[in-house]
Amino acid sequence: MKANFNVQLYKNRKNVWLVSFSLCLISIIGMLICFKNPTIKAPLNLGLDYTGGTQITLERKCNDDCIILNTSEISNSIIALKNLDGKFSSNTSPNLSSSKIQLLDNSKLISIRLPFLSAGQSESVVAEVKRSFGPFINENTSVETIGPSLGKELLKSSLISLFFAFLGIALYINFRYDRRYSFLALLALFHDVLIVCGLFSWLGYFLNVEVDSLFAVSLLTIAGYSVNNTVVVFDRIREKSLIDNELSIKDQIDKAVGATLTRTLYTSLTTLLPLLCILIWGGSSLYWFALALVIGVLAGSWSSIALAPSL
């Protein structure tokens, strides 16, 4: 026998709206701050996939704990190449002073983000860092290069894919239910995506976390997950309005949410468990992707259970 919880959503609807409004406001403020930041100049800190450039990652050879490095020392050694290496002597050479350096895993990994470099220039930077801050594990050195035009094309493609995903969801719900349900489902979906983007705008501002094509994939996944949960709740609300039509609309909604609460919580929990495993043991390349999905699942569950029905 399924347990139906006695949910009083109508009575607490203003608290639900306050929580969601506060989270959305914090997210918007974070995106505005990033947009005004002279080094970011966008609502999110766009990564190499979208801006173009060269990303160099090196892993130091340390037995136990690595000696802590200073990012300014690495930056100065790279800037010095302008005068020491003939490959950077021309007027059209990239500005090495604009490099972004991150030390990861207790200074074991060095991540260097630079403007677009040629293959020879990338080799010079790698050789200089290895000479000054080695030893390194040569097999784990990676150099990724994306041209500026390709980066803009990837950003454009990601935005188009998000737009058509939202449009397809709106058309489906409009056909399946009516315009009111479609509008509320899209509003809940926008709420979920905004919260995830807001979190990453703050992470980008304080921790220099960049968003890439995997982040766009996570937003599309969150959109599908959120709408799936919302449709289940809306389906039960419509069912209650036909079966318990003698009840008021607020009682019908409370009963519908109570009937689907267990299902939604179980679905969210079974989705979160593998995501948390990826977050903890999946490595640095999947960490932010998994975090975006975890926050999206939590926001999507909240909007499906509380926000969309209360609206």
C-alpha positions as CSV (number, residue, x, y, z in Angstrom):
1,M,0.0,0.0,0.0
2,K,1.4,3.4,-1.0
3,A,1.8,6.0,1.7
4,N,0.1,9.3,1.0
5,F,1.6,12.1,3.1
6,N,-0.5,14.9,4.4
7,V,1.1,17.8,2.6
8,Q,0.0,21.3,3.4
9,L,1.5,23.0,0.4
10,Y,-1.2,25.6,-0.1
11,K,-0.9,26.8,3.5
12,N,2.9,27.1,3.2
13,R,3.1,28.4,-0.4
14,K,4.5,31.8,0.5
15,N,7.4,30.2,2.3
16,V,8.0,28.1,-0.8
17,W,8.0,31.2,-3.0
18,L,10.3,33.0,-0.6
19,V,12.9,30.2,-0.7
20,S,12.9,30.0,-4.5
21,F,12.9,33.7,-4.9
22,S,15.8,34.1,-2.6
23,L,17.8,31.4,-4.4
24,C,17.0,33.0,-7.8
25,L,18.0,36.5,-6.6
26,I,21.3,35.2,-5.2
27,S,21.9,33.5,-8.6
28,I,21.1,36.6,-10.6
29,I,23.4,38.8,-8.3
30,G,26.3,36.3,-8.8
31,M,25.8,36.4,-12.6
32,L,25.7,40.2,-12.6
33,I,28.9,40.4,-10.5
34,C,30.7,38.0,-13.0
35,F,29.5,40.1,-15.9
36,K,30.9,43.3,-14.3
37,N,34.2,41.5,-13.4
38,P,36.9,42.8,-15.8
39,T,38.5,39.4,-16.1
40,I,35.3,37.4,-16.7
41,K,33.0,39.8,-18.6
42,A,30.2,37.2,-18.8
43,P,27.4,35.8,-16.6
44,L,29.6,32.7,-16.2
45,N,33.3,32.2,-16.3
46,L,33.6,30.6,-19.7
47,G,36.2,27.9,-20.2
48,L,38.5,27.0,-23.0
49,D,35.8,25.3,-25.0
50,Y,34.0,28.6,-25.5
51,T,36.7,31.3,-25.5
52,G,39.5,29.4,-27.3
53,G,43.1,29.2,-26.2
54,T,45.6,26.7,-25.0
55,Q,45.3,24.6,-21.8
56,I,48.5,23.0,-20.5
57,T,48.3,20.5,-17.6
58,L,51.3,19.0,-16.0
59,E,51.6,16.4,-13.1
60,R,54.6,16.7,-10.8
61,K,56.5,13.6,-9.7
62,C,56.1,13.6,-5.9
63,N,56.6,10.6,-3.6
64,D,54.4,12.0,-0.8
65,D,53.5,15.6,-0.4
66,C,54.6,18.0,-3.2
67,I,56.5,21.2,-2.3
68,I,53.9,24.0,-2.4
69,L,54.4,26.3,-5.4
70,N,53.5,29.9,-5.9
71,T,51.4,30.7,-9.0
72,S,53.2,34.1,-9.4
73,E,56.5,32.3,-9.7
74,I,55.2,30.1,-12.5
75,S,53.6,33.1,-14.2
76,N,56.8,35.1,-14.1
77,S,58.8,32.2,-15.6
78,I,56.3,32.0,-18.5
79,I,56.3,35.8,-19.0
80,A,60.1,35.7,-19.2
81,L,59.9,33.6,-22.3
82,K,58.9,36.7,-24.2
83,N,62.5,37.9,-24.0
84,L,64.2,34.5,-23.9
85,D,62.5,32.6,-26.7
86,G,62.5,33.8,-30.3
87,K,59.1,32.1,-30.9
88,F,57.4,34.9,-28.8
89,S,59.4,37.8,-30.2
90,S,57.0,39.0,-33.0
91,N,54.4,41.7,-32.5
92,T,51.6,39.2,-33.1
93,S,52.7,36.9,-30.3
94,P,50.2,36.1,-27.6
95,N,50.1,38.0,-24.4
96,L,51.7,35.6,-21.9
97,S,51.0,38.0,-19.0
98,S,47.3,37.1,-19.3
99,S,47.9,33.5,-18.3
100,K,45.7,31.9,-15.7
101,I,47.5,29.3,-13.4
102,Q,45.8,26.9,-11.0
103,L,47.5,24.5,-8.6
104,L,45.4,21.4,-8.0
105,D,45.6,18.4,-5.7
106,N,48.0,20.1,-3.2
107,S,50.2,21.5,-5.9
108,K,50.6,18.1,-7.6
109,L,48.8,19.3,-10.8
110,I,49.7,22.6,-12.5
111,S,47.0,23.9,-14.9
112,I,48.0,26.7,-17.2
113,R,45.5,28.6,-19.3
114,L,47.0,30.8,-22.1
115,P,45.8,32.6,-25.2
116,F,46.0,30.6,-28.5
117,L,49.6,29.2,-28.9
118,S,51.2,27.5,-31.8
119,A,52.6,24.0,-31.3
120,G,56.1,25.3,-31.0
121,Q,55.1,28.0,-28.5
122,S,53.3,25.4,-26.4
123,E,56.4,23.2,-26.4
124,S,58.5,26.2,-25.2
125,V,56.1,26.9,-22.3
126,V,56.1,23.2,-21.3
127,A,59.9,23.0,-21.4
128,E,60.3,26.1,-19.3
129,V,57.9,25.0,-16.6
130,K,59.5,21.5,-16.5
131,R,63.0,23.1,-16.3
132,S,62.0,25.5,-13.4
133,F,59.6,23.4,-11.4
134,G,60.3,19.8,-12.2
135,P,60.4,16.9,-12.1
136,F,57.2,16.0,-13.9
137,I,55.5,12.8,-15.1
138,N,56.0,13.2,-18.9
139,E,53.2,10.8,-19.8
140,N,50.6,12.9,-17.9
141,T,51.4,16.1,-19.6
142,S,48.5,17.3,-21.8
143,V,48.2,20.3,-24.2
144,E,44.7,21.2,-25.5
145,T,44.2,23.9,-28.1
146,I,41.0,25.4,-29.4
147,G,40.9,28.3,-31.8
148,P,38.8,31.4,-31.0
149,S,36.4,30.9,-33.9
150,L,35.7,27.3,-32.9
151,G,35.2,28.4,-29.3
152,K,32.5,30.9,-30.4
153,E,30.9,28.2,-32.6
154,L,30.7,25.8,-29.6
155,L,29.2,28.5,-27.4
156,K,26.6,29.3,-30.1
157,S,25.8,25.6,-30.6
158,S,25.3,25.1,-26.8
159,L,22.9,28.0,-26.6
160,I,20.9,26.8,-29.6
161,S,20.6,23.3,-28.2
162,L,19.4,24.7,-24.8
163,F,16.8,26.9,-26.7
164,F,15.4,24.0,-28.7
165,A,15.3,21.7,-25.7
166,F,13.2,24.3,-23.8
167,L,11.0,24.9,-26.9
168,G,10.4,21.1,-27.4
169,I,9.5,20.7,-23.7
170,A,7.1,23.7,-23.9
171,L,5.4,22.3,-27.0
172,Y,5.1,18.8,-25.5
173,I,3.5,20.0,-22.2
174,N,1.3,22.4,-24.1
175,F,0.0,19.5,-26.2
176,R,-0.2,17.1,-23.3
177,Y,-1.9,19.4,-20.8
178,D,-2.7,23.1,-21.5
179,R,-0.9,26.5,-21.7
180,R,-1.1,27.1,-17.9
181,Y,0.7,23.8,-17.2
182,S,3.2,24.5,-19.9
183,F,4.0,27.9,-18.6
184,L,4.4,26.7,-15.0
185,A,6.6,23.8,-16.0
186,L,8.9,26.1,-18.0
187,L,9.0,28.5,-15.0
188,A,10.1,25.7,-12.7
189,L,12.6,24.6,-15.3
190,F,14.0,28.1,-15.6
191,H,14.2,28.2,-11.8
192,D,16.3,25.0,-11.7
193,V,18.7,26.1,-14.5
194,L,19.1,29.6,-13.0
195,I,20.1,28.2,-9.6
196,V,22.7,25.9,-11.2
197,C,24.1,28.8,-13.3
198,G,24.0,31.1,-10.3
199,L,26.0,28.6,-8.2
200,F,28.7,28.3,-10.9
201,S,28.8,32.1,-11.4
202,W,29.8,32.4,-7.7
203,L,32.2,29.5,-8.0
204,G,33.7,31.2,-11.1
205,Y,34.1,34.5,-9.2
206,F,35.6,33.1,-6.0
207,L,37.4,29.9,-7.2
208,N,37.9,30.6,-10.9
209,V,35.8,27.6,-11.8
210,E,35.1,27.6,-15.6
211,V,32.1,26.2,-17.5
212,D,32.7,24.1,-20.6
213,S,30.7,21.9,-23.0
214,L,30.1,19.4,-20.2
215,F,28.3,22.1,-18.3
216,A,25.9,22.6,-21.2
217,V,25.3,18.8,-21.2
218,S,24.5,19.0,-17.5
219,L,21.9,21.8,-18.1
220,L,20.2,19.7,-20.8
221,T,20.2,16.7,-18.5
222,I,18.7,18.8,-15.6
223,A,16.0,20.1,-18.0
224,G,14.9,16.6,-18.9
225,Y,15.0,15.4,-15.3
226,S,13.1,18.4,-13.9
227,V,10.3,18.3,-16.4
228,N,9.9,14.5,-16.0
229,N,9.3,15.0,-12.3
230,T,7.0,18.0,-12.8
231,V,4.9,16.2,-15.4
232,V,4.3,13.3,-12.9
233,V,3.0,15.7,-10.3
234,F,0.9,17.6,-12.8
235,D,-0.5,14.3,-14.0
236,R,-1.6,13.4,-10.5
237,I,-3.1,16.9,-10.0
238,R,-5.2,16.4,-13.1
239,E,-6.2,12.9,-11.9
240,K,-7.3,14.3,-8.5
241,S,-9.3,17.0,-10.2
242,L,-11.4,14.4,-12.0
243,I,-11.7,11.9,-9.2
244,D,-12.0,14.3,-6.2
245,N,-13.8,17.1,-8.0
246,E,-15.9,17.8,-4.8
247,L,-12.7,19.0,-3.1
248,S,-11.3,22.5,-3.5
249,I,-8.4,23.0,-5.9
250,K,-6.0,23.6,-3.0
251,D,-7.0,20.2,-1.4
252,Q,-6.7,18.5,-4.7
253,I,-3.1,19.8,-5.2
254,D,-2.1,18.9,-1.6
255,K,-3.4,15.4,-2.1
256,A,-1.7,15.0,-5.4
257,V,1.7,16.2,-4.1
258,G,1.3,13.9,-1.1
259,A,0.6,11.0,-3.4
260,T,3.7,11.6,-5.5
261,L,6.0,12.6,-2.7
262,T,7.4,9.2,-2.0
263,R,8.0,8.5,-5.7
264,T,9.8,11.8,-6.3
265,L,12.0,11.4,-3.2
266,Y,13.0,7.8,-4.2
267,T,13.7,8.8,-7.7
268,S,15.8,11.8,-6.6
269,L,17.7,9.6,-4.1
270,T,18.5,6.8,-6.6
271,T,19.7,9.5,-9.1
272,L,21.8,11.3,-6.5
273,L,23.6,8.1,-5.3
274,P,25.6,7.5,-8.5
275,L,26.2,11.2,-9.0
276,L,27.7,11.5,-5.5
277,C,30.0,8.5,-6.3
278,I,31.2,10.4,-9.4
279,L,31.6,13.5,-7.4
280,I,33.8,11.8,-4.8
281,W,35.7,9.2,-6.9
282,G,35.2,10.4,-10.4
283,G,38.4,12.5,-10.6
284,S,38.9,16.2,-11.3
285,S,37.7,16.1,-15.0
286,L,34.1,15.0,-13.9
287,Y,33.9,16.8,-10.6
288,W,32.2,20.0,-11.7
289,F,30.0,18.1,-14.1
290,A,28.8,15.9,-11.3
291,L,28.3,18.9,-9.0
292,A,26.2,20.7,-11.5
293,L,24.0,17.5,-11.8
294,V,23.7,17.1,-8.1
295,I,22.6,20.7,-7.6
296,G,20.2,20.4,-10.6
297,V,18.6,17.2,-9.2
298,L,18.1,18.9,-5.8
299,A,16.6,22.1,-7.4
300,G,14.5,20.0,-9.8
301,S,13.1,17.9,-7.0
302,W,12.2,21.1,-5.0
303,S,10.6,22.8,-7.9
304,S,8.6,19.6,-8.8
305,I,7.4,18.9,-5.3
306,A,6.9,22.5,-4.0
307,L,7.3,25.3,-6.5
308,A,5.3,24.2,-9.6
309,P,2.3,22.8,-7.7
310,S,2.1,25.8,-5.4
311,L,2.1,28.2,-8.3
